[in-house]
Amino acid sequence: MLDPQADFQAHTHPSAAGRRALRLGICGPVGTGKSSLIMLLCSRLAATLEIGVVTNDIYTDEDARMIRAAGVLDPDRVVAVETGACPHTAIRDDITANLIAAEDLEADVLSAGAALDLVLIESGGDNLTATFSPALVDTQIFVIDVAGGGDVARKGGPGIERADLLVVNKTDLAPYVGVDAVQMKSDAVAARGGGPVVALSRTDESSVEELLTWVRGQLAAHAGGVLVPSDPGPMAPHSHAGGPGHSHAESPTHSHAHSHTH
Amino acid sequence: MTPRDLLPPMASERPLHPEALALLLADARLPVAGHTQSAGLEPALVAGPVDVPAYVALRLRTVTRTEAATAVVARAAVLGGTSLEAVQDAWAVRTPSAAMRRTSRVMGRALVRLAPRLVAAEHVALLPCEPVRPVVLGLLAAVGGLDAATTARIVGYDDIQTVVAAALKLTPLDPAEATGWVVRAFPALEGLVAGVVDLACPEEIPARNAPVIEDHAERHAHTTRRLFSA
């Protein structure tokens, strides 16, 4: 498993990508419910999927222990990565520790006779600018919550605007924190130029089902080899007057040769 | 005869400049998860107050000297066509902390990930199973044309900077002052280099243990609240 050649090839050869587990990143500010979202996904999907979890916590394994304690996964399927107080670096510019953790998890499960379908990678709670490198995850969810303030979605940021999915969490708390959850979701949809948003509450089964449907769609796209990781980026996209930002990952043929007004 | 004369040509059209390779390997921006390492400073601080320059000097005399010697001997083994397994075994018996051996394997693996971008794949194939960091570094040094002194200096320099950068995270201070600590460690770094530069055989690798550092490493591996991997 630690053959240096294999280690290198496993990650760099695109042909291997369709066969390894889907790597789903979950990021967002502290306290928005990333760990709870992971526990929810595990409890609802573990019956039909082989799942592993990699956590990046401020202190090594607090989230990992919480997820293990929830009892929804074999404790060996949950591993923690230290980030040296650099949670942003660990998911963005030097993803080495997380890649090694994900590869080891897949290899360990394989040697136990199973194969992972899904690896959930939880970022350390950082800030609104932290998003995953597409070299680490195939797709990513950015999580914000109503308790963080109703204007957060409208203010935007790379994760809010361009993560593959935005979850506006804890909508059941909206009345208690003076936030209009419906307005917050519509702000989020607008900030994302119509991109997918799930307004989630664990107590609202239809919202949970909406989330699960999205995850299943990503799994199917990955299995079908048509999922292309894209980068929400820390940078704002170029502004085309009057239009929403565009992502180069989604339009590989896009050319800047034409003239346009900024 | 230069190292390159002894080895098959590299895959890349133009060989790396040895100094550029040395700079690359010593650069904190090299993606080898360096940000996860404190070179034992975090558990040392948990145990009590730490005089950081003295801690740096202690490491250079002990565990880091063993690591640098291993890299130098690994380089010599590659150039002489002898086994890297024997070098790694010699390192392992001189590294009594299982946690420290594990850390070195993880760091070696991060470097292996980059190795095929630096040297031809047939050289990477010379590495033993689960290669530790100084063995990988020695291989890269041999193939990349680094001399023994530079190889040792990279190991020592990286260790100094790892401690000091972690100190800036854990016990913040004016980074200019911290850089002064790095520079003041340079004479001790040259002492380390002089002490290992002529080593060639695995049995010559010094067993420079530091029981307190090793004990810290073991304790750190079992704590559930740590910022740094090691």
Interface residues (C-beta under 8 A of the other chain):
Chain A: L2 D3 P4 Q5 D7 F8 H11 I58 Y59 T60 D61 E62 R65 V81 E82 T83 G84 A85 C86 T89 A90 D93 D94 I95 T96 A97 L99 I100
Chain B: P31 V32 A33 G34 H35 T36 Q37 S38 R105 V106 R109 A110 V112 R113 A115 P116 A121 V124 A125 L127 C129 E130 P131 A166 K169 T223 T224 R225 R226 L227 F228 S229
